[in-house]
Amino acid sequence: MRTLALFSLLGALGVVVGAVGVTSGLIGFGASQATPVIAAAPTPGSRRLMPAQDIEWENLQPELPEDYEPEPQAPIDHSIGTEMFLSDAQLFNDIPESEEDAIRELAAMLPPQPIEPTVDTYNGKRIRLAGYMVPLDFQATKVSEFLLVPYVGACIHVPAPATNQVVYIQTDNPVEFTGLYDPVYVTGTMSTESEKTELAEAGYRIRADDVRPYE
């Protein structure tokens, strides 16, 4: 049974509270073998896809001067994302109901999302990136739009990463969503077009042709 990673939320507020069993970061993940595809594969008769380049989250951050100050961002309404997180946690019996109100109160204290510049290195290129899914729509247990983020709970119950650390994903073949704590590989064509959602702003987009579990 998975355990709620409350430390990632409270740590962002300068408080240390315990939980175990959840990996809180993906930055620096290297390429590895993945299990069979759980989502979009090319449709029959479609053109042959070019090999994808493996990238890491740090590749999406440009080098900035030491005195750089991120553009201010209006506060995010975390209530939608918080309720989404709690619904998922209830589905998998991750947390007791007695902790839900505390999570809502802490989420309301999260800081605004920093806006930081993107890089155009991978614009129009087919890449593969590992991250965690934050669903934006549901079709039963499947999603066709989601945010890909570098750590568990980003944009929901921990502060949203900078905009260049959030990727908006679209796929024509809905993906089976297995939980917020399950990392995935996303492969597809990246663009530097931003996307504003009710959970966070994404500095990049990927039109995904393949989504599979990370291993």
C-alpha positions in Angstrom: 0.0 0.0 0.0 1.4 3.4 -0.9 1.9 6.1 1.7 1.0 9.7 1.4 4.1 11.9 0.9 3.1 14.8 3.2 6.7 15.7 3.7 6.9 17.2 0.2 4.1 19.7 0.9 5.2 20.6 4.4 8.9 20.8 3.4 7.9 23.5 0.9 6.5 25.5 3.8 9.6 25.0 5.9 8.0 22.3 8.1 9.1 18.7 8.4 6.4 16.0 8.8 6.8 12.3 8.1 5.8 9.9 5.5 7.6 7.0 3.8 7.6 5.1 0.6 7.3 7.8 -2.0 10.0 9.1 -4.3 9.8 12.9 -4.4 12.0 13.7 -7.4 12.6 12.6 -11.0 15.3 15.2 -12.0 18.4 13.3 -13.1 16.6 10.1 -14.1 18.5 8.3 -16.9 17.3 6.1 -19.7 16.3 2.6 -18.8 14.2 -0.3 -20.1 10.5 0.2 -19.7 7.6 -2.3 -19.6 5.2 -2.8 -22.5 3.2 0.2 -23.7 0.1 1.0 -21.7 -1.1 3.8 -24.1 -0.8 5.3 -27.5 0.9 3.2 -30.1 1.0 4.4 -33.7 -2.1 3.5 -35.6 -1.9 1.0 -38.4 -0.7 2.5 -41.6 0.8 5.6 -39.9 4.2 6.8 -40.9 7.3 5.3 -39.3 8.4 7.4 -36.3 11.8 8.9 -35.9 13.9 7.6 -32.9 13.3 9.7 -29.8 16.0 11.5 -27.9 16.0 10.9 -24.1 16.1 14.2 -22.1 16.0 15.1 -18.5 14.2 17.9 -16.7 17.3 19.9 -16.2 17.7 20.1 -20.0 14.5 22.2 -20.1 16.0 24.9 -17.9 18.2 27.6 -19.6 21.2 28.9 -17.8 20.2 32.1 -16.0 22.3 34.9 -14.4 22.8 34.7 -10.7 20.7 37.9 -10.2 17.8 36.6 -12.3 14.4 37.1 -10.6 11.4 35.0 -12.0 8.5 36.9 -13.3 5.8 37.2 -10.6 2.8 34.9 -11.0 -0.7 35.4 -9.6 -1.6 32.9 -6.9 -3.0 29.6 -8.0 -6.3 28.3 -6.8 -5.2 24.9 -5.4 -8.7 23.8 -4.4 -9.3 21.9 -7.6 -6.0 20.1 -7.6 -6.3 19.3 -3.9 -9.7 17.6 -4.4 -8.4 15.7 -7.3 -5.5 14.5 -5.2 -7.8 13.5 -2.3 -10.1 11.6 -4.7 -7.1 9.6 -6.0 -5.8 9.0 -2.5 -9.2 7.7 -1.4 -9.3 5.4 -4.4 -6.1 3.7 -3.3 -6.7 4.1 0.5 -3.6 6.3 0.8 -4.7 8.5 3.6 -7.3 8.5 6.4 -10.2 10.9 6.2 -9.0 12.6 9.4 -6.0 14.1 7.5 -8.0 15.5 4.6 -8.9 18.9 6.2 -5.2 19.4 7.2 -4.2 18.8 3.6 -6.7 21.3 2.3 -5.5 24.0 4.7 -1.8 23.4 3.8 -2.6 23.5 0.1 -4.2 26.9 0.5 -0.8 28.2 1.8 1.2 27.1 -1.3 3.1 29.9 -3.0 2.4 31.1 -6.6 4.1 29.4 -9.6 7.3 31.0 -10.9 7.4 31.9 -14.6 10.8 31.0 -16.1 12.1 31.0 -19.7 12.1 27.9 -21.9 14.7 26.6 -24.3 14.1 25.9 -28.0 16.6 23.1 -28.3 13.9 20.4 -28.6 11.2 22.4 -30.4 9.7 20.2 -33.1 11.8 17.2 -32.1 10.7 13.8 -30.9 11.9 13.3 -27.3 11.3 11.0 -24.4 10.9 12.4 -20.8 10.1 10.7 -17.5 7.7 12.3 -15.0 4.5 12.1 -13.0 1.0 12.5 -14.5 -1.4 15.1 -13.2 -4.7 14.4 -15.1 -6.7 17.2 -16.7 -9.5 15.1 -17.9 -11.0 11.7 -17.3 -12.8 9.2 -19.5 -13.6 6.5 -17.0 -10.1 5.6 -15.8 -8.3 7.0 -18.9 -7.0 10.5 -19.7 -6.0 12.2 -23.0 -4.7 15.4 -21.5 -2.4 15.7 -18.5 0.5 17.7 -17.1 3.9 15.9 -16.8 5.8 17.1 -13.8 9.2 16.1 -12.2 8.0 15.1 -8.7 5.0 13.6 -7.0 2.0 15.9 -6.3 3.4 18.9 -8.2 0.5 21.4 -9.0 -1.8 19.6 -6.6 -0.6 19.3 -3.0 2.9 20.7 -3.3 4.0 24.0 -5.0 3.8 24.1 -8.8 7.3 23.9 -10.4 8.5 26.8 -12.6 6.7 26.9 -15.9 9.7 25.4 -17.7 9.4 22.3 -15.4 5.8 21.6 -16.4 4.8 19.9 -19.7 1.3 19.8 -21.2 0.6 16.4 -22.8 -2.0 15.5 -25.4 -2.5 12.1 -26.9 -5.1 10.8 -29.4 -5.2 7.4 -27.6 -6.3 7.8 -24.0 -3.9 6.6 -21.3 -4.8 4.4 -18.4 -4.2 6.4 -15.3 -3.0 4.2 -12.4 -2.2 6.9 -9.8 -0.4 10.1 -8.9 2.6 8.1 -7.6 3.3 6.1 -10.7 6.0 7.6 -12.9 5.8 7.2 -16.7 7.8 7.8 -19.8 6.2 10.1 -22.4 7.4 10.0 -25.9 6.3 12.5 -28.6 7.0 15.7 -30.4 7.8 18.7 -28.1 7.0 22.3 -28.7 7.8 25.5 -26.8 4.2 26.6 -26.9 2.9 27.3 -23.4 -0.5 26.2 -22.1 -2.4 27.6 -19.1 -4.6 25.2 -17.2 -6.6 25.4 -14.0 -3.8 23.7 -12.1 -0.7 25.4 -13.5 0.9 26.9 -16.5 3.1 24.7 -18.7 6.1 26.1 -20.6 6.1 23.2 -23.1 3.8 20.8 -24.9 4.3 17.2 -26.1 2.0 15.6 -28.6 2.5 12.1 -27.2 2.6 8.9 -29.4 3.7 6.6 -26.6 3.2 6.5 -22.8 4.5 3.7 -20.7 5.4 3.0 -17.1 8.8 4.1 -15.9 11.2 1.4 -14.6 
